[in-house]
Amino acid sequence: MARRERHGKFCRFCQDKVVKIDYKDEKRLQRFVTEQGKIIPRRVTGTCARHQRQLAVAVKRARQIALLPFVGRHHKHG
Ligand SMILES: [Zn+2]
């Protein structure tokens, strides 16, 4: 059987063989952040400790440059 995501309880970054999480990859980051801009616990997302740590740094950075849409902030496209 191919290794498929069973209940999403496997680190997606490991699955995608992500070596370093790019803070500019906001589409990916969004999946791991709540609407309030909080990082979703890895128990929920299944992210491994190593990647969760990188994720925290990436989200923090993305937040600083406001790539991620946060509450009260509307981003217009094009
Ligand atoms: Zn991982």
N, CA, C, O and the ligand as a Tripos MOL2 file, in Angstrom:
@<TRIPOS>MOLECULE
protein
  313   311    79     0     0
PROTEIN
NO_CHARGES

@<TRIPOS>ATOM
      1 N           0.8310   -1.2120    0.0000 N.3       1 MET1
      2 CA          0.0000    0.0000    0.0000 C.3       1 MET1
      3 C           0.8600    1.2540    0.0000 C.2       1 MET1
      4 O           1.8790    1.3490    0.6850 O.2       1 MET1
      5 N           0.4200    2.1790   -0.7720 N.am      2 ALA2
      6 CA          1.1540    3.4380   -0.8170 C.3       2 ALA2
      7 C           0.9200    4.2120    0.4710 C.2       2 ALA2
      8 O          -0.1180    4.0860    1.1200 O.2       2 ALA2
      9 N           1.8930    4.9960    0.8120 N.am      3 ARG3
     10 CA          1.7760    5.7600    2.0380 C.3       3 ARG3
     11 C           0.8670    6.9690    1.7930 C.2       3 ARG3
     12 O           1.2950    7.9970    1.2680 O.2       3 ARG3
     13 N          -0.3460    6.8180    2.1710 N.am      4 ARG4
     14 CA         -1.3020    7.9060    1.9870 C.3       4 ARG4
     15 C          -1.6110    8.5460    3.3280 C.2       4 ARG4
     16 O          -1.4350    7.9340    4.3810 O.2       4 ARG4
     17 N          -2.0590    9.7430    3.2770 N.am      5 GLU5
     18 CA         -2.3930   10.3850    4.5430 C.3       5 GLU5
     19 C          -3.6750    9.7660    5.0870 C.2       5 GLU5
     20 O          -4.7310    9.8030    4.4550 O.2       5 GLU5
     21 N          -3.5460    9.2100    6.2580 N.am      6 ARG6
     22 CA         -4.6850    8.4980    6.8290 C.3       6 ARG6
     23 C          -5.6830    9.4580    7.4290 C.2       6 ARG6
     24 O          -6.8330    9.5460    6.9980 O.2       6 ARG6
     25 N          -5.2280   10.1600    8.4100 N.am      7 HIS7
     26 CA         -6.1350   11.1420    8.9940 C.3       7 HIS7
     27 C          -5.3850   12.4500    9.1670 C.2       7 HIS7
     28 O          -5.6420   13.2360   10.0790 O.2       7 HIS7
     29 N          -4.4720   12.6420    8.2770 N.am      8 GLY8
     30 CA         -3.6910   13.8610    8.3490 C.3       8 GLY8
     31 C          -2.7650   13.8710    9.5400 C.2       8 GLY8
     32 O          -2.2790   14.9270    9.9440 O.2       8 GLY8
     33 N          -2.5180   12.7110   10.1020 N.am      9 LYS9
     34 CA         -1.6710   12.6830   11.2880 C.3       9 LYS9
     35 C          -0.2210   12.3620   10.9260 C.2       9 LYS9
     36 O           0.4710   11.6100   11.6130 O.2       9 LYS9
     37 N           0.1850   12.9400    9.8650 N.am     10 PHE10
     38 CA          1.5730   12.7620    9.4890 C.3      10 PHE10
     39 C           2.1010   14.1110    9.0380 C.2      10 PHE10
     40 O           1.4150   14.8750    8.3590 O.2      10 PHE10
     41 N           3.3380   14.3850    9.4300 N.am     11 CYS11
     42 CA          3.9090   15.6860    9.1080 C.3      11 CYS11
     43 C           3.8940   15.9480    7.6040 C.2      11 CYS11
     44 O           4.5120   15.2200    6.8270 O.2      11 CYS11
     45 N           3.1970   16.9720    7.2190 N.am     12 ARG12
     46 CA          3.0650   17.2860    5.8020 C.3      12 ARG12
     47 C           4.3930   17.7640    5.2080 C.2      12 ARG12
     48 O           4.6750   17.5680    4.0260 O.2      12 ARG12
     49 N           5.1790   18.3830    6.0470 N.am     13 PHE13
     50 CA          6.4570   18.8940    5.5530 C.3      13 PHE13
     51 C           7.4090   17.7420    5.2600 C.2      13 PHE13
     52 O           8.1650   17.7700    4.2890 O.2      13 PHE13
     53 N           7.3540   16.7360    6.1140 N.am     14 CYS14
     54 CA          8.1680   15.5510    5.8690 C.3      14 CYS14
     55 C           7.6610   14.8380    4.6160 C.2      14 CYS14
     56 O           8.4400   14.3440    3.8010 O.2      14 CYS14
     57 N           6.3700   14.7990    4.4890 N.am     15 GLN15
     58 CA          5.7610   14.1760    3.3250 C.3      15 GLN15
     59 C           6.2400   14.8420    2.0470 C.2      15 GLN15
     60 O           6.5600   14.1760    1.0620 O.2      15 GLN15
     61 N           6.2820   16.1400    2.0810 N.am     16 ASP16
     62 CA          6.6950   16.9060    0.9050 C.3      16 ASP16
     63 C           8.2070   17.0700    0.8360 C.2      16 ASP16
     64 O           8.7370   17.7410   -0.0480 O.2      16 ASP16
     65 N           8.8870   16.4410    1.7910 N.am     17 LYS17
     66 CA         10.3400   16.5140    1.8440 C.3      17 LYS17
     67 C          10.8480   17.9590    1.9190 C.2      17 LYS17
     68 O          11.8180   18.3360    1.2620 O.2      17 LYS17
     69 N          10.1720   18.7280    2.7230 N.am     18 VAL18
     70 CA         10.5700   20.1130    2.9210 C.3      18 VAL18
     71 C          11.7560   20.1480    3.8820 C.2      18 VAL18
     72 O          11.6690   19.6620    5.0100 O.2      18 VAL18
     73 N          12.8410   20.7180    3.4300 N.am     19 VAL19
     74 CA         14.0150   20.7960    4.2830 C.3      19 VAL19
     75 C          13.9310   22.0430    5.1530 C.2      19 VAL19
     76 O          14.2020   22.0150    6.3530 O.2      19 VAL19
     77 N          13.5510   23.1170    4.5150 N.am     20 LYS20
     78 CA         13.4030   24.3540    5.2640 C.3      20 LYS20
     79 C          12.1020   25.0310    4.8590 C.2      20 LYS20
     80 O          11.8400   25.2490    3.6760 O.2      20 LYS20
     81 N          11.3040   25.3550    5.8430 N.am     21 ILE21
     82 CA         10.0230   25.9850    5.5590 C.3      21 ILE21
     83 C          10.2440   27.4340    5.1500 C.2      21 ILE21
     84 O          10.8980   28.2140    5.8420 O.2      21 ILE21
     85 N           9.6800   27.7540    4.0120 N.am     22 ASP22
     86 CA          9.8570   29.1070    3.4870 C.3      22 ASP22
     87 C           8.7320   30.0070    3.9930 C.2      22 ASP22
     88 O           7.5520   29.7220    3.7910 O.2      22 ASP22
     89 N           9.1120   31.0750    4.6390 N.am     23 TYR23
     90 CA          8.0900   31.9720    5.1760 C.3      23 TYR23
     91 C           7.3040   32.6670    4.0770 C.2      23 TYR23
     92 O           6.2320   33.2220    4.3170 O.2      23 TYR23
     93 N           7.8490   32.6300    2.8720 N.am     24 LYS24
     94 CA          7.1380   33.2510    1.7540 C.3      24 LYS24
     95 C           6.0760   32.3160    1.1680 C.2      24 LYS24
     96 O           5.2680   32.7020    0.3220 O.2      24 LYS24
     97 N           6.1120   31.0960    1.6440 N.am     25 ASP25
     98 CA          5.1570   30.1040    1.1640 C.3      25 ASP25
     99 C           3.8620   30.2180    1.9700 C.2      25 ASP25
    100 O           3.4610   29.2920    2.6750 O.2      25 ASP25
    101 N           3.2370   31.3570    1.8460 N.am     26 GLU26
    102 CA          2.1030   31.6560    2.7230 C.3      26 GLU26
    103 C           0.9130   30.7420    2.5250 C.2      26 GLU26
    104 O           0.1390   30.5130    3.4550 O.2      26 GLU26
    105 N           0.7620   30.2210    1.3250 N.am     27 LYS27
    106 CA         -0.3650   29.3180    1.0920 C.3      27 LYS27
    107 C          -0.2410   28.0690    1.9400 C.2      27 LYS27
    108 O          -1.2280   27.5370    2.4490 O.2      27 LYS27
    109 N           0.9910   27.6140    2.0790 N.am     28 ARG28
    110 CA          1.2170   26.4380    2.8990 C.3      28 ARG28
    111 C           1.0870   26.8040    4.3800 C.2      28 ARG28
    112 O           0.4820   26.0770    5.1670 O.2      28 ARG28
    113 N           1.6570   27.9250    4.7270 N.am     29 LEU29
    114 CA          1.6310   28.3310    6.1260 C.3      29 LEU29
    115 C           0.2080   28.5250    6.6370 C.2      29 LEU29
    116 O          -0.1020   28.2250    7.7890 O.2      29 LEU29
    117 N          -0.6340   29.0260    5.7680 N.am     30 GLN30
    118 CA         -2.0070   29.3110    6.1650 C.3      30 GLN30
    119 C          -2.7130   28.0860    6.7350 C.2      30 GLN30
    120 O          -3.5830   28.1920    7.6000 O.2      30 GLN30
    121 N          -2.3260   26.9500    6.2420 N.am     31 ARG31
    122 CA         -2.9790   25.7220    6.6980 C.3      31 ARG31
    123 C          -2.6340   25.3780    8.1320 C.2      31 ARG31
    124 O          -3.3100   24.5790    8.7810 O.2      31 ARG31
    125 N          -1.5810   25.9880    8.6080 N.am     32 PHE32
    126 CA         -1.1270   25.6470    9.9460 C.3      32 PHE32
    127 C          -1.3570   26.7870   10.9310 C.2      32 PHE32
    128 O          -0.8470   26.7900   12.0510 O.2      32 PHE32
    129 N          -2.1290   27.7320   10.4780 N.am     33 VAL33
    130 CA         -2.4020   28.8940   11.3040 C.3      33 VAL33
    131 C          -3.9160   29.1050   11.3920 C.2      33 VAL33
    132 O          -4.6310   28.9550   10.4010 O.2      33 VAL33
    133 N          -4.3890   29.4510   12.5770 N.am     34 THR34
    134 CA         -5.8150   29.7060   12.7390 C.3      34 THR34
    135 C          -6.1750   31.0680   12.1610 C.2      34 THR34
    136 O          -5.3090   31.8420   11.7540 O.2      34 THR34
    137 N          -7.4600   31.3360   12.1360 N.am     35 GLU35
    138 CA         -7.9120   32.6300   11.6310 C.3      35 GLU35
    139 C          -7.3720   33.7700   12.4770 C.2      35 GLU35
    140 O          -7.2220   34.9010   12.0160 O.2      35 GLU35
    141 N          -7.0900   33.4440   13.7020 N.am     36 GLN36
    142 CA         -6.5460   34.4620   14.6060 C.3      36 GLN36
    143 C          -5.0470   34.6320   14.4250 C.2      36 GLN36
    144 O          -4.4130   35.4550   15.0860 O.2      36 GLN36
    145 N          -4.4920   33.8380   13.5170 N.am     37 GLY37
    146 CA         -3.0660   33.9500   13.2760 C.3      37 GLY37
    147 C          -2.2270   33.1380   14.2390 C.2      37 GLY37
    148 O          -1.0160   33.3290   14.3490 O.2      37 GLY37
    149 N          -2.8880   32.2330   14.9300 N.am     38 LYS38
    150 CA         -2.1570   31.3900   15.8720 C.3      38 LYS38
    151 C          -1.7370   30.0950   15.1950 C.2      38 LYS38
    152 O          -2.4360   29.5530   14.3380 O.2      38 LYS38
    153 N          -0.5950   29.6310   15.6010 N.am     39 ILE39
    154 CA         -0.1110   28.3830   15.0330 C.3      39 ILE39
    155 C          -0.8930   27.2160   15.6460 C.2      39 ILE39
    156 O          -1.0360   27.1130   16.8640 O.2      39 ILE39
    157 N          -1.3830   26.3620   14.7900 N.am     40 ILE40
    158 CA         -2.1480   25.2090   15.2490 C.3      40 ILE40
    159 C          -1.1920   24.1890   15.8640 C.2      40 ILE40
    160 O          -0.1640   23.8580   15.2730 O.2      40 ILE40
    161 N          -1.5370   23.6940   17.0520 N.am     41 PRO41
    162 CA         -0.6670   22.7200   17.7460 C.3      41 PRO41
    163 C          -0.3720   21.5140   16.8700 C.2      41 PRO41
    164 O          -1.2130   21.0630   16.0930 O.2      41 PRO41
    165 N           0.8180   21.0140   17.0130 N.am     42 ARG42
    166 CA          1.2160   19.9220   16.1380 C.3      42 ARG42
    167 C           0.4710   18.6330   16.4290 C.2      42 ARG42
    168 O           0.4510   17.7160   15.6080 O.2      42 ARG42
    169 N          -0.1340   18.5700   17.5880 N.am     43 ARG43
    170 CA         -0.9620   17.4000   17.8750 C.3      43 ARG43
    171 C          -2.1500   17.3650   16.9280 C.2      43 ARG43
    172 O          -2.6810   16.3030   16.6010 O.2      43 ARG43
    173 N          -2.5430   18.5360   16.5020 N.am     44 VAL44
    174 CA         -3.6960   18.6280   15.6080 C.3      44 VAL44
    175 C          -3.2750   18.4110   14.1550 C.2      44 VAL44
    176 O          -3.9170   17.6750   13.4050 O.2      44 VAL44
    177 N          -2.1960   19.0590   13.7870 N.am     45 THR45
    178 CA         -1.7870   18.9950   12.3840 C.3      45 THR45
    179 C          -0.9280   17.7720   12.0770 C.2      45 THR45
    180 O          -0.8330   17.3460   10.9260 O.2      45 THR45
    181 N          -0.3020   17.2100   13.1140 N.am     46 GLY46
    182 CA          0.5450   16.0460   12.8960 C.3      46 GLY46
    183 C           1.9530   16.4260   12.4780 C.2      46 GLY46
    184 O           2.7550   15.5730   12.1000 O.2      46 GLY46
    185 N           2.2410   17.7140   12.5500 N.am     47 THR47
    186 CA          3.5760   18.1720   12.1840 C.3      47 THR47
    187 C           4.6150   17.6830   13.1950 C.2      47 THR47
    188 O           4.3620   17.6870   14.4000 O.2      47 THR47
    189 N           5.7630   17.2690   12.7140 N.am     48 CYS48
    190 CA          6.8000   16.7920   13.6100 C.3      48 CYS48
    191 C           7.4460   17.9740   14.3420 C.2      48 CYS48
    192 O           7.3140   19.1260   13.9310 O.2      48 CYS48
    193 N           8.1350   17.6620   15.4170 N.am     49 ALA49
    194 CA          8.7180   18.7050   16.2660 C.3      49 ALA49
    195 C           9.6610   19.6180   15.4920 C.2      49 ALA49
    196 O           9.6570   20.8380   15.6620 O.2      49 ALA49
    197 N          10.4580   19.0020   14.6500 N.am     50 ARG50
    198 CA         11.4440   19.7610   13.8900 C.3      50 ARG50
    199 C          10.7780   20.7870   12.9680 C.2      50 ARG50
    200 O          11.1790   21.9500   12.9140 O.2      50 ARG50
    201 N           9.7760   20.3370   12.2610 N.am     51 HIS51
    202 CA          9.1080   21.2270   11.3330 C.3      51 HIS51
    203 C           8.1920   22.2290   12.0420 C.2      51 HIS51
    204 O           7.9910   23.3500   11.5750 O.2      51 HIS51
    205 N           7.6500   21.8000   13.1700 N.am     52 GLN52
    206 CA          6.8000   22.7160   13.9200 C.3      52 GLN52
    207 C           7.6110   23.9220   14.3720 C.2      52 GLN52
    208 O           7.1370   25.0570   14.3920 O.2      52 GLN52
    209 N           8.8420   23.6280   14.7300 N.am     53 ARG53
    210 CA          9.7370   24.6780   15.1790 C.3      53 ARG53
    211 C          10.0290   25.6540   14.0320 C.2      53 ARG53
    212 O          10.0120   26.8730   14.2020 O.2      53 ARG53
    213 N          10.2920   25.0810   12.8860 N.am     54 GLN54
    214 CA         10.5400   25.9160   11.7060 C.3      54 GLN54
    215 C           9.2970   26.7010   11.3350 C.2      54 GLN54
    216 O           9.3550   27.8570   10.9170 O.2      54 GLN54
    217 N           8.1730   26.0270   11.5040 N.am     55 LEU55
    218 CA          6.9030   26.6590   11.1770 C.3      55 LEU55
    219 C           6.6790   27.9010   12.0300 C.2      55 LEU55
    220 O           6.2480   28.9450   11.5400 O.2      55 LEU55
    221 N           6.9800   27.7630   13.3100 N.am     56 ALA56
    222 CA          6.8090   28.8760   14.2320 C.3      56 ALA56
    223 C           7.6450   30.0770   13.7890 C.2      56 ALA56
    224 O           7.1930   31.2220   13.8320 O.2      56 ALA56
    225 N           8.8550   29.7900   13.3690 N.am     57 VAL57
    226 CA          9.7450   30.8580   12.9210 C.3      57 VAL57
    227 C           9.2180   31.4770   11.6220 C.2      57 VAL57
    228 O           9.2150   32.6960   11.4490 O.2      57 VAL57
    229 N           8.7780   30.6090   10.7240 N.am     58 ALA58
    230 CA          8.2880   31.0710    9.4290 C.3      58 ALA58
    231 C           7.0410   31.9330    9.5840 C.2      58 ALA58
    232 O           6.9070   32.9750    8.9410 O.2      58 ALA58
    233 N           6.1280   31.4850   10.4460 N.am     59 VAL59
    234 CA          4.8930   32.2310   10.6640 C.3      59 VAL59
    235 C           5.1960   33.5850   11.2840 C.2      59 VAL59
    236 O           4.6150   34.6050   10.9130 O.2      59 VAL59
    237 N           6.1120   33.5710   12.2270 N.am     60 LYS60
    238 CA          6.5050   34.7960   12.8990 C.3      60 LYS60
    239 C           7.0270   35.8140   11.8860 C.2      60 LYS60
    240 O           6.6840   36.9960   11.9050 O.2      60 LYS60
    241 N           7.8500   35.3060   11.0280 N.am     61 ARG61
    242 CA          8.4490   36.1670   10.0050 C.3      61 ARG61
    243 C           7.4020   36.6460    9.0030 C.2      61 ARG61
    244 O           7.3660   37.8170    8.6260 O.2      61 ARG61
    245 N           6.5570   35.7180    8.5860 N.am     62 ALA62
    246 CA          5.5110   36.0730    7.6260 C.3      62 ALA62
    247 C           4.5970   37.1380    8.2120 C.2      62 ALA62
    248 O           4.1260   38.0380    7.5170 O.2      62 ALA62
    249 N           4.3640   37.0090    9.4980 N.am     63 ARG63
    250 CA          3.5140   37.9640   10.1940 C.3      63 ARG63
    251 C           4.1430   39.3510   10.1700 C.2      63 ARG63
    252 O           3.4710   40.3650    9.9830 O.2      63 ARG63
    253 N           5.4380   39.3540   10.3640 N.am     64 GLN64
    254 CA          6.1530   40.6280   10.4020 C.3      64 GLN64
    255 C           6.0460   41.3750    9.0810 C.2      64 GLN64
    256 O           5.9550   42.6020    9.0440 O.2      64 GLN64
    257 N           6.0600   40.6190    8.0190 N.am     65 ILE65
    258 CA          5.9590   41.2850    6.7250 C.3      65 ILE65
    259 C           4.5450   41.1940    6.1600 C.2      65 ILE65
    260 O           4.2830   41.5400    5.0080 O.2      65 ILE65
    261 N           3.6370   40.7090    7.0240 N.am     66 ALA66
    262 CA          2.2110   40.7380    6.6940 C.3      66 ALA66
    263 C           1.8430   40.0140    5.4180 C.2      66 ALA66
    264 O           1.0490   40.4990    4.6120 O.2      66 ALA66
    265 N           2.4230   38.8660    5.2510 N.am     67 LEU67
    266 CA          2.0380   38.0650    4.1080 C.3      67 LEU67
    267 C           0.7570   37.3000    4.4090 C.2      67 LEU67
    268 O          -0.0970   37.0930    3.5460 O.2      67 LEU67
    269 N           0.6610   36.8940    5.6600 N.am     68 LEU68
    270 CA         -0.5200   36.1520    6.0470 C.3      68 LEU68
    271 C          -1.6460   37.1160    6.3900 C.2      68 LEU68
    272 O          -1.4410   38.1150    7.0790 O.2      68 LEU68
    273 N          -2.8180   36.8040    5.9050 N.am     69 PRO69
    274 CA         -3.9570   37.6690    6.2000 C.3      69 PRO69
    275 C          -4.4230   37.4770    7.6250 C.2      69 PRO69
    276 O          -4.8200   36.3780    8.0100 O.2      69 PRO69
    277 N          -4.3770   38.5300    8.4020 N.am     70 PHE70
    278 CA         -4.8170   38.4130    9.7730 C.3      70 PHE70
    279 C          -6.0890   39.2100    9.9820 C.2      70 PHE70
    280 O          -6.5110   40.0050    9.1420 O.2      70 PHE70
    281 N          -6.6710   38.9650   11.1210 N.am     71 VAL71
    282 CA         -7.9510   39.5700   11.4250 C.3      71 VAL71
    283 C          -7.8900   41.0950   11.2760 C.2      71 VAL71
    284 O          -6.9440   41.7490   11.7150 O.2      71 VAL71
    285 N          -8.9110   41.6210   10.6570 N.am     72 GLY72
    286 CA         -8.9880   43.0620   10.5190 C.3      72 GLY72
    287 C          -8.1280   43.5950    9.4060 C.2      72 GLY72
    288 O          -7.9550   44.8040    9.2480 O.2      72 GLY72
    289 N          -7.5940   42.6780    8.6390 N.am     73 ARG73
    290 CA         -6.7150   43.1180    7.5730 C.3      73 ARG73
    291 C          -7.1780   42.4960    6.2610 C.2      73 ARG73
    292 O          -7.1650   41.2780    6.0810 O.2      73 ARG73
    293 N          -7.5810   43.3610    5.3690 N.am     74 HIS74
    294 CA         -8.0570   42.8370    4.0970 C.3      74 HIS74
    295 C          -7.0450   43.0930    3.0080 C.2      74 HIS74
    296 O          -6.5240   44.1920    2.8200 O.2      74 HIS74
    297 N          -6.8060   42.0310    2.3190 N.am     75 HIS75
    298 CA         -5.7930   42.1170    1.2770 C.3      75 HIS75
    299 C          -6.4680   42.0160   -0.0780 C.2      75 HIS75
    300 O          -7.2170   41.0820   -0.3630 O.2      75 HIS75
    301 N          -6.1830   42.9830   -0.8800 N.am     76 LYS76
    302 CA         -6.7830   42.9420   -2.2110 C.3      76 LYS76
    303 C          -5.8120   42.3230   -3.1930 C.2      76 LYS76
    304 O          -4.6040   42.5580   -3.1650 O.2      76 LYS76
    305 N          -6.3880   41.5380   -4.0430 N.am     77 HIS77
    306 CA         -5.5580   40.9050   -5.0570 C.3      77 HIS77
    307 C          -5.6050   41.7240   -6.3400 C.2      77 HIS77
    308 O          -6.6610   42.1370   -6.8200 O.2      77 HIS77
    309 N          -4.4210   41.9330   -6.8580 N.am     78 GLY78
    310 CA         -4.2690   42.5760   -8.1480 C.3      78 GLY78
    311 C          -5.0770   43.8260   -8.3090 C.2      78 GLY78
    312 O          -5.0300   44.4600   -9.3630 O.2      78 GLY78
    313 ZN          8.3760   17.0050    9.5920 Zn       79 ZN79
@<TRIPOS>BOND
     1     1     2 1
     2     2     3 1
     3     3     4 2
     4     3     5 am
     5     5     6 1
     6     6     7 1
     7     7     8 2
     8     7     9 am
     9     9    10 1
    10    10    11 1
    11    11    12 2
    12    11    13 am
    13    13    14 1
    14    14    15 1
    15    15    16 2
    16    15    17 am
    17    17    18 1
    18    18    19 1
    19    19    20 2
    20    19    21 am
    21    21    22 1
    22    22    23 1
    23    23    24 2
    24    23    25 am
    25    25    26 1
    26    26    27 1
    27    27    28 2
    28    27    29 am
    29    29    30 1
    30    30    31 1
    31    31    32 2
    32    31    33 am
    33    33    34 1
    34    34    35 1
    35    35    36 2
    36    35    37 am
    37    37    38 1
    38    38    39 1
    39    39    40 2
    40    39    41 am
    41    41    42 1
    42    42    43 1
    43    43    44 2
    44    43    45 am
    45    45    46 1
    46    46    47 1
    47    47    48 2
    48    47    49 am
    49    49    50 1
    50    50    51 1
    51    51    52 2
    52    51    53 am
    53    53    54 1
    54    54    55 1
    55    55    56 2
    56    55    57 am
    57    57    58 1
    58    58    59 1
    59    59    60 2
    60    59    61 am
    61    61    62 1
    62    62    63 1
    63    63    64 2
    64    63    65 am
    65    65    66 1
    66    66    67 1
    67    67    68 2
    68    67    69 am
    69    69    70 1
    70    70    71 1
    71    71    72 2
    72    71    73 am
    73    73    74 1
    74    74    75 1
    75    75    76 2
    76    75    77 am
    77    77    78 1
    78    78    79 1
    79    79    80 2
    80    79    81 am
    81    81    82 1
    82    82    83 1
    83    83    84 2
    84    83    85 am
    85    85    86 1
    86    86    87 1
    87    87    88 2
    88    87    89 am
    89    89    90 1
    90    90    91 1
    91    91    92 2
    92    91    93 am
    93    93    94 1
    94    94    95 1
    95    95    96 2
    96    95    97 am
    97    97    98 1
    98    98    99 1
    99    99   100 2
   100    99   101 am
   101   101   102 1
   102   102   103 1
   103   103   104 2
   104   103   105 am
   105   105   106 1
   106   106   107 1
   107   107   108 2
   108   107   109 am
   109   109   110 1
   110   110   111 1
   111   111   112 2
   112   111   113 am
   113   113   114 1
   114   114   115 1
   115   115   116 2
   116   115   117 am
   117   117   118 1
   118   118   119 1
   119   119   120 2
   120   119   121 am
   121   121   122 1
   122   122   123 1
   123   123   124 2
   124   123   125 am
   125   125   126 1
   126   126   127 1
   127   127   128 2
   128   127   129 am
   129   129   130 1
   130   130   131 1
   131   131   132 2
   132   131   133 am
   133   133   134 1
   134   134   135 1
   135   135   136 2
   136   135   137 am
   137   137   138 1
   138   138   139 1
   139   139   140 2
   140   139   141 am
   141   141   142 1
   142   142   143 1
   143   143   144 2
   144   143   145 am
   145   145   146 1
   146   146   147 1
   147   147   148 2
   148   147   149 am
   149   149   150 1
   150   150   151 1
   151   151   152 2
   152   151   153 am
   153   153   154 1
   154   154   155 1
   155   155   156 2
   156   155   157 am
   157   157   158 1
   158   158   159 1
   159   159   160 2
   160   159   161 am
   161   161   162 1
   162   162   163 1
   163   163   164 2
   164   163   165 am
   165   165   166 1
   166   166   167 1
   167   167   168 2
   168   167   169 am
   169   169   170 1
   170   170   171 1
   171   171   172 2
   172   171   173 am
   173   173   174 1
   174   174   175 1
   175   175   176 2
   176   175   177 am
   177   177   178 1
   178   178   179 1
   179   179   180 2
   180   179   181 am
   181   181   182 1
   182   182   183 1
   183   183   184 2
   184   183   185 am
   185   185   186 1
   186   186   187 1
   187   187   188 2
   188   187   189 am
   189   189   190 1
   190   190   191 1
   191   191   192 2
   192   191   193 am
   193   193   194 1
   194   194   195 1
   195   195   196 2
   196   195   197 am
   197   197   198 1
   198   198   199 1
   199   199   200 2
   200   199   201 am
   201   201   202 1
   202   202   203 1
   203   203   204 2
   204   203   205 am
   205   205   206 1
   206   206   207 1
   207   207   208 2
   208   207   209 am
   209   209   210 1
   210   210   211 1
   211   211   212 2
   212   211   213 am
   213   213   214 1
   214   214   215 1
   215   215   216 2
   216   215   217 am
   217   217   218 1
   218   218   219 1
   219   219   220 2
   220   219   221 am
   221   221   222 1
   222   222   223 1
   223   223   224 2
   224   223   225 am
   225   225   226 1
   226   226   227 1
   227   227   228 2
   228   227   229 am
   229   229   230 1
   230   230   231 1
   231   231   232 2
   232   231   233 am
   233   233   234 1
   234   234   235 1
   235   235   236 2
   236   235   237 am
   237   237   238 1
   238   238   239 1
   239   239   240 2
   240   239   241 am
   241   241   242 1
   242   242   243 1
   243   243   244 2
   244   243   245 am
   245   245   246 1
   246   246   247 1
   247   247   248 2
   248   247   249 am
   249   249   250 1
   250   250   251 1
   251   251   252 2
   252   251   253 am
   253   253   254 1
   254   254   255 1
   255   255   256 2
   256   255   257 am
   257   257   258 1
   258   258   259 1
   259   259   260 2
   260   259   261 am
   261   261   262 1
   262   262   263 1
   263   263   264 2
   264   263   265 am
   265   265   266 1
   266   266   267 1
   267   267   268 2
   268   267   269 am
   269   269   270 1
   270   270   271 1
   271   271   272 2
   272   271   273 am
   273   273   274 1
   274   274   275 1
   275   275   276 2
   276   275   277 am
   277   277   278 1
   278   278   279 1
   279   279   280 2
   280   279   281 am
   281   281   282 1
   282   282   283 1
   283   283   284 2
   284   283   285 am
   285   285   286 1
   286   286   287 1
   287   287   288 2
   288   287   289 am
   289   289   290 1
   290   290   291 1
   291   291   292 2
   292   291   293 am
   293   293   294 1
   294   294   295 1
   295   295   296 2
   296   295   297 am
   297   297   298 1
   298   298   299 1
   299   299   300 2
   300   299   301 am
   301   301   302 1
   302   302   303 1
   303   303   304 2
   304   303   305 am
   305   305   306 1
   306   306   307 1
   307   307   308 2
   308   307   309 am
   309   309   310 1
   310   310   311 1
   311   311   312 2
@<TRIPOS>SUBSTRUCTURE
     1 MET1         2 RESIDUE 1 A MET
     2 ALA2         6 RESIDUE 1 A ALA
     3 ARG3        10 RESIDUE 1 A ARG
     4 ARG4        14 RESIDUE 1 A ARG
     5 GLU5        18 RESIDUE 1 A GLU
     6 ARG6        22 RESIDUE 1 A ARG
     7 HIS7        26 RESIDUE 1 A HIS
     8 GLY8        30 RESIDUE 1 A GLY
     9 LYS9        34 RESIDUE 1 A LYS
    10 PHE10       38 RESIDUE 1 A PHE
    11 CYS11       42 RESIDUE 1 A CYS
    12 ARG12       46 RESIDUE 1 A ARG
    13 PHE13       50 RESIDUE 1 A PHE
    14 CYS14       54 RESIDUE 1 A CYS
    15 GLN15       58 RESIDUE 1 A GLN
    16 ASP16       62 RESIDUE 1 A ASP
    17 LYS17       66 RESIDUE 1 A LYS
    18 VAL18       70 RESIDUE 1 A VAL
    19 VAL19       74 RESIDUE 1 A VAL
    20 LYS20       78 RESIDUE 1 A LYS
    21 ILE21       82 RESIDUE 1 A ILE
    22 ASP22       86 RESIDUE 1 A ASP
    23 TYR23       90 RESIDUE 1 A TYR
    24 LYS24       94 RESIDUE 1 A LYS
    25 ASP25       98 RESIDUE 1 A ASP
    26 GLU26      102 RESIDUE 1 A GLU
    27 LYS27      106 RESIDUE 1 A LYS
    28 ARG28      110 RESIDUE 1 A ARG
    29 LEU29      114 RESIDUE 1 A LEU
    30 GLN30      118 RESIDUE 1 A GLN
    31 ARG31      122 RESIDUE 1 A ARG
    32 PHE32      126 RESIDUE 1 A PHE
    33 VAL33      130 RESIDUE 1 A VAL
    34 THR34      134 RESIDUE 1 A THR
    35 GLU35      138 RESIDUE 1 A GLU
    36 GLN36      142 RESIDUE 1 A GLN
    37 GLY37      146 RESIDUE 1 A GLY
    38 LYS38      150 RESIDUE 1 A LYS
    39 ILE39      154 RESIDUE 1 A ILE
    40 ILE40      158 RESIDUE 1 A ILE
    41 PRO41      162 RESIDUE 1 A PRO
    42 ARG42      166 RESIDUE 1 A ARG
    43 ARG43      170 RESIDUE 1 A ARG
    44 VAL44      174 RESIDUE 1 A VAL
    45 THR45      178 RESIDUE 1 A THR
    46 GLY46      182 RESIDUE 1 A GLY
    47 THR47      186 RESIDUE 1 A THR
    48 CYS48      190 RESIDUE 1 A CYS
    49 ALA49      194 RESIDUE 1 A ALA
    50 ARG50      198 RESIDUE 1 A ARG
    51 HIS51      202 RESIDUE 1 A HIS
    52 GLN52      206 RESIDUE 1 A GLN
    53 ARG53      210 RESIDUE 1 A ARG
    54 GLN54      214 RESIDUE 1 A GLN
    55 LEU55      218 RESIDUE 1 A LEU
    56 ALA56      222 RESIDUE 1 A ALA
    57 VAL57      226 RESIDUE 1 A VAL
    58 ALA58      230 RESIDUE 1 A ALA
    59 VAL59      234 RESIDUE 1 A VAL
    60 LYS60      238 RESIDUE 1 A LYS
    61 ARG61      242 RESIDUE 1 A ARG
    62 ALA62      246 RESIDUE 1 A ALA
    63 ARG63      250 RESIDUE 1 A ARG
    64 GLN64      254 RESIDUE 1 A GLN
    65 ILE65      258 RESIDUE 1 A ILE
    66 ALA66      262 RESIDUE 1 A ALA
    67 LEU67      266 RESIDUE 1 A LEU
    68 LEU68      270 RESIDUE 1 A LEU
    69 PRO69      274 RESIDUE 1 A PRO
    70 PHE70      278 RESIDUE 1 A PHE
    71 VAL71      282 RESIDUE 1 A VAL
    72 GLY72      286 RESIDUE 1 A GLY
    73 ARG73      290 RESIDUE 1 A ARG
    74 HIS74      294 RESIDUE 1 A HIS
    75 HIS75      298 RESIDUE 1 A HIS
    76 LYS76      302 RESIDUE 1 A LYS
    77 HIS77      306 RESIDUE 1 A HIS
    78 GLY78      310 RESIDUE 1 A GLY
    79 ZN79       313 GROUP 0 **** ****
